[in-house]
Amino acid sequence: MKRVGLLFLAALALLVLFDRILMPLYISQGKMKTVPAVTGMAYDNAERELRKAGFDVKKTYHVKYLNRVDPDIVLSQTPESGSLVKPGRTVDLVVNRVEKPTFQMPDLYGRPEFDARQTLERLDIRLENVQETIVTEPEDDGRIISQSVPPRTLIKSGASVSVIIGKLEEQPIGLRKIAVPDVLGMSVSDARQIMSGNGLATGSITYEYSAILVPNTVISQKPGANAFVSPGTPVDLTVVNRLE
């Protein structure tokens, strides 16, 4: 047992000797070197710094293109700064990709302005110019009606595009026009509701007798369907009335 204890103490002494004396001496004699910090530096400067310290250098590229990141800046390094490695060790420096990705221009037609802006921002496309033009259809108000780069055109990240947005201009009541709906073949009650729902009035109702047409249906209207008239204009109807 005493011999085993002595062997254990001898092994422990050797371990301490190696850790406290031999290893620091090995490092101090240039057998190990500390990797300098080069992350955030321009690649040429980082390479120069590492080679000066006795390391080899290899350039690698980030797996994905990063928007608004200079391709010359070192994003990361392996081994990390402060690591103890052998002289001549290769240090991998990661930089951004030089080539911007190419993709198809999205179709912005009919989209609200905020939706178009979000789409362009995700693709790193600059909205260079926004213009407005008067539209007559309410559904076009605030929506893209034209874009300078046609949809599906191949462009690169960072490109710019201009758009035209529709702006509905309310006309004075006296100048506003309404298209007369087509009520032919409808019942009188349905025709009245349609006219009222479109801001028009039901004018005079004239009856014509017929033995073959469905009674109480509209067979003529004046003004005719799709005519543009002022709000409140009465529309005269001719309705079937079968003889008993």
KAMO-V298363 format. One record per residue. N is the residue number from 0. PSI is psi in whole degrees, -180 to 180 (none if undefined). Layout:
N | PSI
N | PSI
This chain:
0 | -38
1 | -38
2 | -40
3 | -41
4 | -39
5 | -42
6 | -40
7 | -44
8 | -37
9 | -42
10 | -41
11 | -39
12 | -41
13 | -40
14 | -44
15 | -41
16 | -43
17 | -43
18 | -40
19 | -27
20 | -57
21 | -45
22 | -50
23 | -37
24 | -39
25 | -43
26 | -43
27 | -25
28 | 10
29 | 12
30 | -23
31 | 147
32 | 153
33 | 129
34 | 123
35 | 159
36 | 119
37 | 0
38 | 133
39 | -9
40 | 159
41 | 144
42 | -45
43 | -42
44 | -40
45 | -42
46 | -44
47 | -42
48 | -42
49 | -42
50 | -35
51 | -32
52 | 0
53 | 22
54 | 155
55 | 161
56 | 140
57 | 129
58 | 131
59 | 165
60 | 147
61 | 144
62 | -26
63 | 144
64 | 132
65 | 124
66 | 142
67 | 30
68 | 127
69 | 128
70 | -8
71 | -7
72 | 136
73 | 120
74 | -37
75 | 167
76 | 148
77 | 122
78 | 160
79 | 159
80 | 141
81 | -8
82 | 143
83 | 117
84 | 170
85 | 149
86 | 144
87 | -1
88 | 141
89 | 129
90 | 120
91 | 126
92 | 125
93 | 126
94 | 169
95 | 156
96 | 143
97 | -44
98 | 125
99 | 145
100 | 148
101 | 138
102 | 173
103 | 140
104 | 127
105 | 155
106 | 112
107 | -7
108 | 130
109 | -4
110 | 147
111 | 156
112 | -45
113 | -36
114 | -43
115 | -41
116 | -43
117 | -41
118 | -45
119 | -37
120 | -39
121 | -31
122 | 4
123 | 44
124 | 130
125 | 129
126 | 95
127 | -40
128 | 133
129 | 120
130 | 160
131 | 148
132 | 148
133 | 132
134 | 157
135 | -17
136 | 127
137 | -32
138 | -15
139 | -7
140 | 124
141 | 12
142 | 155
143 | 125
144 | -6
145 | 146
146 | 143
147 | -29
148 | 117
149 | 151
150 | 147
151 | 7
152 | 136
153 | 123
154 | 168
155 | 156
156 | 136
157 | -6
158 | 169
159 | 155
160 | 148
161 | 149
162 | 159
163 | 130
164 | 137
165 | 141
166 | 115
167 | 125
168 | 116
169 | 129
170 | 152
171 | 149
172 | -41
173 | -22
174 | -13
175 | 138
176 | 150
177 | 138
178 | 129
179 | 126
180 | 158
181 | 114
182 | 12
183 | 133
184 | -9
185 | 161
186 | 162
187 | -42
188 | -41
189 | -40
190 | -41
191 | -45
192 | -41
193 | -45
194 | -44
195 | -41
196 | -22
197 | 12
198 | 21
199 | 165
200 | 158
201 | 123
202 | -143
203 | 150
204 | 121
205 | 136
206 | 139
207 | 139
208 | 140
209 | 140
210 | -10
211 | -23
212 | 156
213 | 126
214 | 151
215 | 20
216 | 150
217 | 128
218 | -4
219 | 148
220 | 149
221 | 122
222 | 158
223 | 169
224 | 140
225 | 4
226 | 142
227 | 123
228 | 169
229 | 153
230 | 141
231 | -3
232 | 132
233 | 140
234 | 119
235 | 140
236 | 145
237 | 127
238 | 147
239 | 136
240 | 106
241 | 141
242 | 141
243 | none
